[in-house]
Amino acid sequence: MIASARFAATLTLCLFSLPATAWAQPQTTASGDAVALYGPDNLTAWLVMFTDSVKRTPAERAEMVANFGFKKVGFEAFKKYLPILEEQMDEYAKRDIEVTSVYLVVETDKPSEEEQVKQILDVLKRRGETPQIWAMFSRNSFKDVSGEKRNQRLIAAFSDLAQCVDKSGCQLALYNYGSWFGELDVQLAIIDGVREQTGIKIGTIFNFHRGHQHMRDFPQALQRMMPHLFAVNLNGMNWKDADYNGGGARIMPLGSGDHELTMMRQLADSGYRGPIGIIDHRSGIDAELALQENLTGLEKLREELKSPAAE
């Protein structure tokens, strides 16, 4: 824990400061802008529960996250974690850590009537908090439905969810999980369809570890995503996995791949200035170790981002 706290302090001291006018420049992104995008103040701890080999209490988990210097964190609201949602939020709040997203997997055409959705929104309403709601259907959903009919059912389901989420004061975003649900055309069709049916703007979350199929065309894909992009979660990326679109994720620590630096530059060049997620999500590994490896790798990549990209 002491080593983690020391690392967080060192990382914070390395934060690259920019004058306010720098953000308004329309030119190609300077290396300093890229460094600032991935700076400590913009980082969110994500997926720190369900793959953690250490079964921490809510207080222990919050203390671990705090020791790294994170001020923002996400909560993966799988059904087994719903009973601790409020306690975990309390523990984070004691340490001045904001829960900025709550993630869930919806299961029916009427998500607003699902007990898990009601429980989450009830907790948030009682607390007066409005994190983003990140939602998805599993890749096993709609097995017998494809194409336009499937998209229409998805639009109807997420329109229903968007309305109850909007009433709670939260924003809804689609979680790109890979396979068919993570396809950009599918997500954009849902986003546009929900806007047409309800007038509500929803967004999308881009996970590097679920986005290998966009490694070859990442700048072009980003251009299409940008009006709707709420958050980006990082991962080590290998070029040999380009085009992968299977059900499983390819999880690697930051700095251990051969292509995440290129994608991080491309993300900064796109003009994206939203939150950056640092994930655990390596099954059977202590979340503290996984976060430490990713933060160490990120600091190495930040140093490389200070230099212009090689031609």
N, C-alpha and C positions, 0 to 999 in steps of 0.2 A: 504494500500500500504506500509506503514511504517513497519507493522508487517511482510509483505511478504519479504521486503528487509532485515529485521533483521534476518529472518529465513534463507534466502539465504546466508547471511554472516556467520551465525553459521554453516550451512551445509558445506560451503567451508572450514572453519577452521578444520572441522572434517575429511577432506580428508586424507586417509591413503596412505603414500608414500612408494613405493617399489624401491629397487635398480634395475637397468636395467637387471641384470643377472637373476632376479627372473622369468622373463617372459620365459626364455629359459629352465626352469626345466621341465623334462618330467614326474616327479612324480605326484601323486594325488595333486590336487590343494590345496594350503594352504588357511586357512581362510582369511589371509590378501589379497590374490589374489581376492577372492570373494568380499571382501569389496571394493577393488580398482575398480573392474569392474563396480560397482554401485555407484562410487564416482561422485561428482558434475561435474568434467571436462568431464565426458563421457555421460552426460545426454542430451537428446533432447526433447523439448516440442512438443507434437504431438496432433493433432485433437483439436485445441484450438479455432476453429471458428464455425463449423456448429451446434454443440449442445449447444453453449454458450447462456444462457438466456439474457445476457447483449449484446446488439447490439453495440459493440465498433467500433469506427473508426479505420482505420489502425494504426494511431499514438497511440491511446489508447491501442490497442492490443499489439503493440510492447513495449510500456512502461510497461504493465503488465508482459509480458514475461521477460523483462530486470530486473524488480524488484525482480524476483525470482532468478536471477543470471544465467539464461540459456544463453549459447553462441551459441546454435544450435536450429533450429526450422524447422518443416515441414509445407508445405502449401497444404491444400486439395483443389485441383483445380476443384471443381464442377463448372458447367457452370455459376451459379449465382455469383461465386467468381472470375471468370476469369477477369472481368473488373478491379478488384483492385489488380491483381497479382503484377504488377510493382510498384504501390504505396506502397503496403505492403512490398515488398522487399526493397524499398527505406527506409521505416521507420525502418525496422530491421537493415539495413546497418548503419543508423545513430547511432545506439546503439551498434554497433560491434557484431551483431547477424547474423550468417550465415544461410541461407536457404539451408538445406542439402538434402531435398527431396521435390518433387512435385508429388502429388497423383492424379490419374485420373481414371475414369471408361470408358473404350473404348466400342464401341457399334457395330462396323461393322467388316467384314473380312478384311478391308483395313484401319486400324487405321491411317496410314500416311496421308490419304486423309480427315480425319475428321477435321473440322474447329477448334475444341478445341485443338487438338494436334498441328496443325500449329501455333495457337496463342501462346501456351505455349513455343514452341521451338523458335518462333520469338522473344519473350520477352527475353528468356535466351541468344540467340545469340547476340541480341543488347546489353545486359548487360555484355556479356563475362563471364557468370556464368554457372557452370556445376553440378547442384545438381543431385542426383539420380532421376530417373523417376519411381515411383511405380504405377503399372497398374494392372487392373483386368477387367474381364467381370462380369456383375451381374449374380446372380444365376438364373435370369429369361431368360438368353440367352440360345440359342441352346436347347430350350424345346423339340423339336422333333428329336433331334440328341443325340445319346448316344454312349458310348464305344469308340472303336478305331476311328470311323468316326469323332466323336466330337474332340478327341485328335488331329487328323490330321488337322482339321480346326483351332483349337487353335494354333497349331504349325505354320501354315501358317500365321495366323493373327499376332502372336507375332514375327515371323521372319520379317514381313513387318515393324512392329513397331520398332524392334531392330535395323534395318538398318538405319532408319531415326534418331533414338535416338543416335546411335553410331556416325553418321555424325556430330551431334551437340556437340560431346565431352562428352556426358552424359552416364551413365550406366542405364540399364533397370533392374528392379526387379519385380517379381510377388508378389502381395499382397494377403496374405492368408485370405480370407474373410469368411471362413466357408462354409458349404454346399459342393456341389461337386467341386467347383472351388478351395477350400482350401485343398482338399485331397492331401496328400503328393505324392501319386503315379501319380496323374494328373500333379502336379507342376513339378515333376522331369521329367516326359515324355516331357513336354513342354520345359524345360531347355535343356534337351539332344537333342530334335528335332531341336530347334533353333540353337544350336551349330553345329549340323550336316549340316543344310541347309545353314547357313550363316558364320560359323566360329566365331560368336560373343558369348562371354560368358555373360549370364544374370544370375541373382540371384533370391533369394526369401526373403521375409520379414516374420518373424514369430511374430504373435500377440497372446499373452496369451489369450486375450478375444475372439479369434476365434480358439483357439487350445485345447479346452477341451477334444476332442477325443484322444489327445495324452498324457493326464495326466498319464495314466497307463504305457505307453511305452516311456516316454519322452527321457530317455537317448538313446534308440535305434533310435528313430526318429531323434534326434539331430545328431547322427552319420551319418545318411543319408543326412541330411540337410547341415552339416558343410561346405562342399566344395563350397556351393552356398549361404550361409547365410550372408546377407548384414546388417541386423538390427533386433533387437528384441524389442518389445513394451510390457511393463509389465501391469499386472492387478491383482487384488485380485482373488484368486481361491479357490473354495470349492470342496472337494473330492466328495460330493454328485452329482456334475455336471460332473464327469468323464464320458466319452463316449458321451457327448452331441455333436451333430453335426447338429443342426437345423439352420435355417436361422438367427435367432436373436442372438445377443451377450449377454453374461453374464458380465455386467459391475459392478465392485466392487472396492472401494478404496484399495490401497495396505495396507497390515497389518490387513485387516478385514476378510480375508479368512483363511482357515486352511491348504492350500497346496502351496501357492506361494513361501514360504520360501524354501520348498523342491525343487521346480522347479528352483528357483534361484541358489541354491547350485549345482544342476545338470547342469545348464547352465554354471556356472563357471568351474565345473569339466570337461566339454566337451572341454575346451580350447578356447571357444569363447571369443574374446576380442574386438568385434565390438561395435557400439553405442547402447545405451539403451534408449528407448523412455518412457517418462512419459506422460500419456494421460489425456485429459479432458473427452470427449465422454460420458458424463452423461446428457441426455436430460433434458432441463429445469433448469439446475443448472449453476450458475455463474462459468465460467471457472477458475476464480481466486480461488474460494473456492475449486473446484475439484482438481486443481493442488496443492493447499496447503495441502489438505487431503492426496493426494498421496505422496507428498514429506515428510510429517510428518510420514506417514506409512513406507516409504522407509528408513528413518533414524532409525526407530525402528528395521526394518529388518536388516539393516546394523550392528547394535549393536549385534543382534543375530547371524549374520554371523561371527562375530569375535570368537565365540566359536565353537568347533568342533560339528558336527552333532551327535545327540544321536544315539547309536547303537540300 
